[in-house]
Amino acid sequence: MNSLLEKLDSLVARFEEVSTLITDPGVIADQQRYVRLTKEYKELEDLMAARKEYADLLGNLEEGKDLLVNESDPDIKEMAREQVAECEERIPALEDKIKLMLVPKDPEDSKNAILEIRGGTGGDEAALFAGDLFRMYAKYCETKGWKLEVSSSSEGAVGGFKEIICSVTGADVYGTLKYESGVHRVQRVPATETQGRVHTSAATVAVLPEAEAFDVVINEGEIKWDTFRSSGAGGQNVNKVESGVRLRYNWKNPVTGETQEILIECTETRDQPKNKERALARLRTFIYDNERRKYDSDIANRRKSLVSTGDRSAKIRTYNYPQGRITDHRINYTIYNLNAFMDGDIQDCIDHLIVAENAERLKESSL
C-alpha cells in the first residue's frame, strides 16, 4: 500500500467530523472554536482534493501498465503508453505538494502583520535608506492587493525615516513578509556625500504577526486614556480637536515576572475612536510579540530553520547600488535588477526563501 495514500486516508474520518462540527449551533456560538475549525476544514478540504487526484493518477498508472502487458491492439497500447508517461510525469510533483501540505503550518502565516522599519548605523543615510525600504514595501503591498496603513513615523533630518511603523492587512501577509525581518545593508554614494565615496549603512526591518482580539487578554477597564491635540500639517482642524490619544497600561512580563507600564500614542487620523482602535491594536500586538518571544525561545532548539527565524540582529540582505546588485545572504541569492527590486519587485526573492524553508521543513518532518 502506498504510504502517502495511507496517510491521506487516515484523515478522511477527521474531515467528516469537522464537516459536521462546523454546522453545529453550539460550535458556531463559540466563535474562537468555530474560527479554528473552519480553518482546519479548509486545509483538510484541500488535502481531500489532492487525495482524490493522487488516487486517480495511481489508478490510471496501474491501468496503463496493465494494458501495456495484456493488450495486443497497437492503438490501445499507444494510448496506454501515453497514459503511463503522463501519470509518471505528474505523480512526483503532486507527491511533493502533498508532503508540504501534510507538514504542520506555522499558525501565524495567515495573519496580518505589523511592519517596523528603523534607520540603523549610518545617520542621515540610514534614515534615507529606511525611507527607500518603506517605499519598496508599499509598492510590493500594492501589487499584492494588500492594504498598508502607517501607524506612526519619525522622519529623518534630510528625509526618509528614523522609524516608521505600519500595519499590513490582506491574505497570508505575515507568512509572506516574515522573511524580511533582519538587518538590510546598503552600499552607495549618499546624497549627503561630496567626495563621491561609497558608504555602507543599514536599516532594520521587523515583521510581527498582528495579534487578534482573542490571542491576548487585556483588561480594558485598566487602560488609562488621555486625549490631546495633534500637531503638524493637516489644515484648520488639526490643533483645535483633541483627536490624538495616549494609552497607558500596566502589563506583567511573562519572562521576567515584572510589571511594566506600556505607553502608546496614536495621532494618525482626525477621528478619536479610530485612533483608540489603532492604539489598542498596537497594545495587543506588543503584548502578543513579547509572549510569543517566550514561546519562540522554548521551541528554538526544535525549529532550526535559518530562513525565517526573524532574528533581527542578522544581516540578511545587501543592496549594492554601484553594481546594481541585490544579495540575500541566507540563501546565496544574487540578482542584478536593483532598480526594479526597489520598485517593489521582490516576489522572486521571497519565492526562493519560501522554497528554501519548505525544503528544510520537509527534511525535519518524517515524510
N, C-alpha and C positions, 0 to 999 in steps of 0.2 A: 504493500500500500504506500502511496506517495505521502511522505511525512508532512509536507506543506499543506496538502489537501486535508490530511487528518487534523492538523491544527485549525484549519478553517472550519471543518465540520464540527469541531468541538465548540465553536462559537455560535452555532445555529440556535441552540436552546436559549442562550443568553439574549440573542437578538429577539427571539419570540417573546421572552419575558419582559424585556424593555419596551417592546412594541405595545404590550398590554398595559404596563405600568403608566406610560405617558398619557393614557386615556382615562386613568383612574382619577376621579374628582378629588380624592384625598391627597394624591400626589400633586395634582395641579395647584391645590391650595397651599402646599409647601413650596414656595417659589424657588428657594435655594436648591431643593432636591430636584424640582422639575427642570430647572435650567441645566443641572448636571446630567440628568437622564436624557434630555433631548440632544445634548451634545454627544453623549455616548451612542444614542440611537443613530445619529448622522454618521459617526465613524463606523459603526457596525454595518449600517446600510451600504456604505462604500465597500466594505470588506465582503459583504454578501454578493454584491455585483461582481467584484473581482473573482470571488469563488466560482460563480456561475461561468464566467468567461474562461477561467482556468480549467474547470472540469470539462467544458465543451471542447477546448483545444486538445486536452489529453485524450478525450474520447475520439475526436477526429483523427488524431495522430495514430491511435490504435487501429481505427477502422482503415485508414490509408495503408498502414503496414500490412494489415491482414489481406487487403485487396491485392497488394503487390505480390504476395506469396501465393494466393489461391486463385487469382483471376487470370484467365487466358486472353480475354479480349484486349487488344493493344490500346484502343481508345480509352477504355476504363482504366487500364494500367497507367496510361499517361496522366489522366485526371488524378489518379491516386498518388502518383509521383509529385504532382504539383501541390496536392493537399498536404502531403508529408513535409515537403520543403517549406510551405507557408507556416505550418504548425511549429516546425523546428526553429524557424526564424523568430516567431512571436513569443514562444514559451519562455526563453531565458529572460527577456526584458520584463515580461509580466511577473515572473518569479521574483526578480529584483524589486519590482514595485510593491508586490505583496509583502515581501520581507520587511521593507521600510514601513509599510502600513501597520505591521504587527509589532514593530518596536515602539514602546510607550513614548508618546509625545510629551514635550515639555508643556504642562498645562498653561503656562504663561503665554505661549506663542500667539494665541488668538486675541490677546488683549490689546487695547490701545496703549500708547506709550507716552512717557514724558521724555523729551529730548533736551539735554542741557549741554551747551557749548560754552567753554571758557577759554579765553586767551591765556596761554601758558608763558613759558620763557620767551623773551624777545620783545617785551614792552609794546610800543605802538604797532609794530609789525605783526605781533602775535594777535592783537585785537583786530587788525585788518584781515588777517587770515581767518580768525573766528567768524568774521562777517562773511567772508567768501564761502566758508563751510555752511553757514546758515543759508546762504543763497542757493548753494548746491542741493541741500536737503529740501528746501522749499520747492525748488523746481522738480526734484525727484518725486516728492509727495504729490505734486500736481499731475505728473504722468501716471501715478498710481490711482488717482481719483480720491486721495486721502485729504482730510481737512487738517490744516496746520494753524494753530492759534498761539500767538505769543502771550505768555503769562506774565513774564517780567523781563526787563533787559537793562543793561548798564552800558552806555556807549563809550567807545574809546576816544581819546583826546583828538585823534586825527581821522576818526571814522571807525567803522567796524564795531565790535562789541568786546568789552571786558568779559561780559557774561550775558547769555541770553537763554531763557527757559521757555519751552513751548510744549503744548500738548498736541499729539497727532492721533486722529481718530480715523478708523477705517477697518478694512478686513486684514487680519493677520499682521498688524503693524509691528508689534513687538517681535514676533517671530522673524520678521524681515530685517528690522533695523538694529536688532541686538548685536549684530556683527560689527556695528560701527563704534561700539564702546572701546575707548582706549585713547592713546596719545597719537595725534596726527601731526607729522613733522613737515614743514615746508622749507624748501631751499630756493631762494630767488633774490633778485635785487630789489630791496624795499623801495617804495615811493619816497621814503624819507632819506635814502642814501644818495650822497652827492658824488661819491667816487666810483660808482658802478660796481661795487663789490657784492658778491653773493653772500647773503646771510642765512643762517638756519634759525628758525624759531618754531614754536609748537602751539597747538591748542588741544585741549582735552574734550572728548565727547563722552557723555554718559547717557545711556538709554535705559530707562527703567520701565517695568510694566506698570501701567496705571492701575491703582487699586480700585476694585469695585466696592460698592457700598457694603456688601456682606463679608468682605475679606478682613476688614479691620473694625474692631468695636470701639467707637468713640462715644463718650457720654457728652452729647451736645449741650446738656444743661451746665456742664463745667467749662464751656468755652466762654472766654471773656471777649466781647466785641467792642471795638472803638470805631467811630467813623471820623473821617477828616476830608478836607477839601483837596482834590487833586491839584497838582501844579503842572506847568508846562503848556505847550501849544495845544489848541483844541477849541478855540472860539470863545464866545461870550460866557458859555455855561461853566467853563472849567473851574474857575475859582469861587463860584457862587454856590454850587451844590455840593453837599457832603456825600460824594459818591464813593470815595476811597474807603476801604475797610481794613482794619487791623485785627488779627485774631491772636489770642494768647491761650495756650493750652498746656496743662501740666501732664506730662507723659512719663510712664515708668519704662526705662530702657530694659528690654528683656535680657540683654547680655550682662550689663553692669548692675542691674537692680536699682540704679539711682533714678530719682525723679528729676526731670529737666523741663524747663519752660520752653515751648516752641512758639516762635513769633513769626507770623506770616502777614505780609501786606499785599493788597491787590488793588490796583488802580486802573486796570485795563479799559473798562467800559464806563459810561456815564450812568449806568444802571446799577444801583447799590445791591439789589438782590442777586444780580448776575455776578458781581464781584464777590459776594459772600459765597456763592456756589463754587466759584473757582478757587477761593481760598480754602474751602472745605475739601475740595478735590486734591489740592496740593498737600493739605494736612494728612489726608488718608494715604496718599502716595508716600509721603515722608515716613510715616509710621510703618507702612507696609514694607518699604525698602529696608528699613532697619531690622524688622522682624525676619524678613527674607534673608538678610545677610547672615543671621544666626543659623538659619536653615541651610544656607549655602555652605557655610563653613563645616557643618555637620556632614554634608554629603560630598565635600570636595575630594576626599580620597577615593570615593567611588566613581566620581564623574571626571574623567581625565581629558575631556575634550579641550584641545588648545584653541579651538576656533572661537567659541562664544562664551568663554569663562567670564567675560565682562570685566576683566582686570583692568582698572582704569590707569594703572601705572605702566602698562605695557605699551611700547611703541608699536603700533600696528601698521602704519602706512606712511610712506614718504611721497610728497608731491614735489617733483623737481622741475622747476619752470624752465631753466636754461635748456634742458634736454627734452622738455615736453613729456616727461615720464611720470607714471604712477607705479609705485611698487607696494604690494601688500606683503609684509614680511612673514605673516603666519603661514602662507601657502606658496611663497615664492612666485607670486603672480605679478608680472610686469607688462604694462601696455604703454603705448606712446600716443595717447589721444587725450592729453591733459585738458585741452580747452573744452572738448565735449563732456569729459568727466565732470569738470567744474560747472558745467551747464546742467548737471543732474543725470547724466548718462552713466549711472553707477550699477545698473542691474547686472551686467555681465560679471562684475567683480563679486557681487553678493551671491550670484548663482554658483560661482566657483567655491565660495566659502560654504554654501549650503551642501554642495556635493562632498566637500572635504569632511564636513561634520557628519553627514549621513554615512560616509564610509567608516568613520570612527564608531558611530552608534551601532552599525551592523557588526563591526569587529567585537564590540563589547557584549552584544547580545549573542545568544547561542544559536541563532538562526543560520 
